[in-house]
Amino acid sequence: MALLAPTVVWADALTPESGGSPNADQIDSLYKLVLYVALAVFVAVEGMLVYSLVRFRARRGRVAAQIHGNTRLEVGWTLGAGLILVVLTAITFIKLGAIVNPAPAAPAVAAVSEPPAAAGSLRVEVSGQQYLWRFRYPGGVVAYEEMVVPTRTTVLLEIVSEDVAHSWWIPRLGGKADAIPGYTNHTWFRIARAGVFRGQCAELCGRNHADMIAHVRAVTPPQFRAWLDAQRRDIALARSGRDSKRRAP
């Protein structure tokens, strides 16, 4: 049976993806907690239902008792359900801070709708337009479709839209963040090891919505600085070539 259901195949099949960023891990753990509590309640309710169907099934010559409510039972399951909701709500709010706020390496922010300001972190503007993502780095460096970031760095994203509503979503790096025209949304991630994390627009934005993919490639800080310098040189060369053409008779 183990060969029929290998771990790799079933990893994150019923729960959110995780392992890329601390906020994604917190989302995954909270989801699993709610899932396990719901499964326990489901098993208890369905078990009682099956027991009642078997234990009190119709028999020849037996008349069912006519019961008009049970106050203790009704109060008990009402209080029990309320207690479960209160506990889940409290745990959700406790974990929400680690989901919304950047990792300890950077100062925390108050809420996802407020602009984060963290010294020593990397800020990237994510701009969605039909049907691609544009990434603008400090200093004017721009990239398309693939965002390159350094490892062990809190990356603060400012998410905007140039046309219609989009949704930025890299499953292993946290939850979805909408890109809405005229509004700037914020989210973050922090990647520990080098790798490539794939995602795409999660909001139906037109006939070519499926083509609006995105990659985040995490590299070491020295590799990131080298990539950033190469991008700056390419931009400078492109601008100088354009200016020389304009000056040509």
C-alpha positions as CSV (number, residue, x, y, z in Angstrom):
1,M,0.0,0.0,0.0
2,A,2.9,2.4,0.7
3,L,4.0,2.0,-2.9
4,L,0.5,3.0,-4.1
5,A,0.6,6.2,-2.2
6,P,4.1,7.6,-2.1
7,T,4.7,10.6,0.1
8,V,5.9,12.8,-2.7
9,V,2.7,12.3,-4.7
10,W,0.4,13.0,-1.8
11,A,2.4,15.9,-0.4
12,D,0.1,18.9,0.1
13,A,-2.7,17.2,-1.9
14,L,-5.3,18.3,0.6
15,T,-3.6,21.2,2.4
16,P,-1.9,24.4,1.3
17,E,1.7,24.1,0.0
18,S,4.4,25.1,2.4
19,G,8.2,24.9,2.9
20,G,9.1,28.0,1.0
21,S,8.5,30.9,3.5
22,P,7.5,31.1,7.2
23,N,4.2,32.7,6.4
24,A,3.3,29.8,4.1
25,D,4.2,27.4,6.8
26,Q,2.0,29.2,9.3
27,I,-0.9,29.1,6.8
28,D,-0.4,25.4,6.3
29,S,-0.3,24.6,10.0
30,L,-3.4,26.6,10.7
31,Y,-5.3,25.0,7.9
32,K,-4.3,21.5,9.2
33,L,-5.4,22.3,12.7
34,V,-8.9,23.3,11.4
35,L,-8.9,20.3,9.1
36,Y,-8.1,17.9,11.9
37,V,-10.7,19.4,14.3
38,A,-13.3,19.2,11.5
39,L,-12.5,15.6,10.8
40,A,-12.8,14.8,14.5
41,V,-16.2,16.4,14.6
42,F,-17.3,14.7,11.4
43,V,-16.2,11.3,12.7
44,A,-18.0,11.8,16.0
45,V,-21.3,13.0,14.4
46,E,-21.3,10.3,11.7
47,G,-20.3,7.6,14.2
48,M,-23.3,8.6,16.4
49,L,-25.5,8.6,13.4
50,V,-24.4,5.0,12.4
51,Y,-24.7,3.8,16.0
52,S,-28.3,5.3,16.2
53,L,-29.3,3.7,12.9
54,V,-28.1,0.3,14.1
55,R,-29.0,0.4,17.7
56,F,-32.5,1.8,17.2
57,R,-33.4,0.3,13.9
58,A,-37.0,-0.8,13.3
59,R,-37.9,-4.2,14.6
60,R,-41.0,-6.3,14.2
61,G,-43.4,-5.7,17.1
62,R,-41.4,-2.8,18.5
63,V,-42.8,0.7,18.7
64,A,-40.4,3.6,18.7
65,A,-40.4,5.9,21.7
66,Q,-41.7,9.4,21.1
67,I,-39.1,11.8,22.5
68,H,-39.9,15.6,22.5
69,G,-36.5,17.1,23.0
70,N,-33.6,16.7,25.5
71,T,-32.6,20.0,27.1
72,R,-29.3,18.8,28.5
73,L,-28.2,17.3,25.3
74,E,-29.2,20.4,23.3
75,V,-27.4,22.8,25.7
76,G,-24.4,20.5,25.7
77,W,-23.9,20.3,22.0
78,T,-24.5,24.0,21.6
79,L,-21.9,24.9,24.2
80,G,-19.5,22.3,22.7
81,A,-19.8,23.7,19.2
82,G,-19.4,27.3,20.6
83,L,-16.3,26.3,22.6
84,I,-14.7,24.8,19.5
85,L,-15.3,27.9,17.5
86,V,-13.9,30.2,20.2
87,V,-10.7,28.1,20.5
88,L,-10.2,28.0,16.7
89,T,-10.8,31.8,16.5
90,A,-8.3,32.5,19.3
91,I,-5.6,30.3,17.7
92,T,-6.3,31.9,14.4
93,F,-5.7,35.4,15.8
94,I,-2.6,34.2,17.6
95,K,-1.1,32.8,14.4
96,L,-2.3,35.7,12.2
97,G,0.6,37.9,13.3
98,A,3.2,35.5,11.9
99,I,1.3,35.2,8.7
100,V,0.7,38.9,8.1
101,N,3.9,40.4,9.5
102,P,7.4,40.0,8.1
103,A,9.8,37.5,9.7
104,P,11.8,38.6,12.8
105,A,14.7,39.6,10.5
106,A,12.7,42.8,9.7
107,P,10.4,45.0,11.9
108,A,6.8,43.9,11.9
109,V,4.0,45.8,10.2
110,A,0.6,46.4,11.6
111,A,-1.6,44.9,8.9
112,V,-1.4,43.6,5.4
113,S,-3.2,46.6,4.0
114,E,-0.6,49.0,5.4
115,P,2.7,49.8,3.7
116,P,5.5,47.9,5.4
117,A,8.8,49.7,6.1
118,A,11.7,47.5,7.2
119,A,15.3,48.5,7.1
120,G,17.6,45.9,5.6
121,S,14.9,44.2,3.5
122,L,14.3,44.1,-0.2
123,R,11.3,46.0,-1.5
124,V,9.9,44.9,-4.9
125,E,6.9,46.4,-6.8
126,V,4.8,43.7,-8.4
127,S,2.7,45.1,-11.2
128,G,0.1,43.0,-13.0
129,Q,-1.2,43.7,-16.5
130,Q,-2.8,41.5,-19.1
131,Y,-1.1,39.1,-19.3
132,L,2.3,39.3,-17.5
133,W,3.9,40.3,-14.2
134,R,6.5,43.1,-14.0
135,F,8.9,43.4,-11.1
136,R,10.5,46.8,-10.3
137,Y,13.5,46.8,-7.9
138,P,15.1,49.8,-6.1
139,G,17.2,51.8,-8.5
140,G,15.0,51.3,-11.5
141,V,15.8,47.7,-12.4
142,V,12.9,45.9,-14.0
143,A,12.2,42.2,-14.7
144,Y,9.4,40.3,-16.3
145,E,7.8,37.0,-15.3
146,E,10.7,35.9,-13.1
147,M,11.4,37.6,-9.9
148,V,15.0,37.1,-8.6
149,V,15.5,37.5,-4.8
150,P,18.3,36.8,-2.3
151,T,17.9,34.0,0.2
152,R,17.5,34.7,3.9
153,T,16.1,38.2,3.1
154,T,12.6,39.5,3.9
155,V,11.1,40.5,0.6
156,L,8.4,43.1,0.9
157,L,6.0,43.2,-2.1
158,E,3.9,46.2,-3.2
159,I,1.3,44.8,-5.5
160,V,-0.5,46.9,-8.0
161,S,-2.4,46.5,-11.3
162,E,-2.2,48.4,-14.5
163,D,-5.6,47.4,-15.9
164,V,-7.9,44.9,-14.4
165,A,-8.0,42.8,-11.2
166,H,-5.3,40.2,-10.9
167,S,-4.1,38.1,-8.0
168,W,-0.5,37.4,-7.1
169,W,0.0,33.8,-5.9
170,I,3.1,31.7,-5.4
171,P,1.6,28.8,-3.3
172,R,4.8,27.9,-1.4
173,L,5.5,31.5,-0.5
174,G,2.2,32.4,1.2
175,G,-1.4,33.3,0.5
176,K,-2.9,35.1,-2.4
177,A,-2.7,38.9,-2.7
178,D,-5.0,40.8,-5.0
179,A,-3.7,43.3,-7.5
180,I,-6.4,45.9,-7.8
181,P,-6.4,49.0,-10.1
182,G,-5.8,52.2,-8.0
183,Y,-4.9,50.3,-4.9
184,T,-1.5,49.0,-3.5
185,N,-1.7,45.7,-1.6
186,H,1.2,44.3,0.5
187,T,2.6,40.9,1.3
188,W,6.0,39.4,2.0
189,F,8.0,36.2,2.0
190,R,11.4,35.0,3.2
191,I,13.2,32.1,1.5
192,A,15.9,30.1,3.4
193,R,17.4,28.2,0.5
194,A,18.0,28.7,-3.2
195,G,15.4,27.4,-5.5
196,V,12.6,28.2,-7.9
197,F,9.0,28.7,-6.8
198,R,6.2,28.8,-9.4
199,G,2.8,30.3,-9.5
200,Q,0.4,32.3,-11.6
201,C,-2.4,34.8,-11.5
202,A,-5.2,33.5,-9.4
203,E,-7.9,35.9,-10.6
204,L,-9.7,35.4,-13.9
205,C,-8.4,38.5,-15.8
206,G,-9.2,37.8,-19.5
207,R,-9.0,35.2,-22.3
208,N,-5.3,34.6,-21.8
209,H,-5.5,34.4,-18.0
210,A,-3.8,31.0,-18.0
211,D,-0.7,32.5,-19.6
212,M,-0.1,34.9,-16.8
213,I,2.5,32.8,-14.9
214,A,5.2,34.0,-12.4
215,H,8.4,32.5,-11.0
216,V,10.4,33.5,-8.0
217,R,14.0,32.4,-8.2
218,A,15.9,32.6,-4.9
219,V,19.7,32.9,-5.1
220,T,22.5,33.6,-2.6
221,P,23.0,37.3,-1.7
222,P,26.3,37.6,-3.8
223,Q,24.5,36.0,-6.8
224,F,21.7,38.4,-6.4
225,R,24.0,41.4,-6.3
226,A,25.7,40.1,-9.4
227,W,22.4,39.7,-11.2
228,L,21.3,43.2,-10.2
229,D,24.5,44.7,-11.5
230,A,24.1,42.8,-14.8
231,Q,20.5,44.1,-15.1
232,R,21.7,47.7,-14.5
233,R,24.4,47.3,-17.2
234,D,22.0,45.9,-19.7
235,I,19.5,48.8,-19.0
236,A,22.3,51.3,-19.4
237,L,23.5,49.8,-22.7
238,A,20.0,49.8,-24.0
239,R,19.5,53.4,-23.1
240,S,22.8,54.5,-24.6
241,G,22.0,52.6,-27.8
242,R,18.6,54.3,-28.0
243,D,20.2,57.8,-27.4
244,S,22.8,57.2,-30.0
245,K,20.1,56.3,-32.6
246,R,18.3,59.5,-31.7
247,R,21.4,61.6,-32.2
248,A,22.2,60.0,-35.5
249,P,21.5,62.2,-38.6
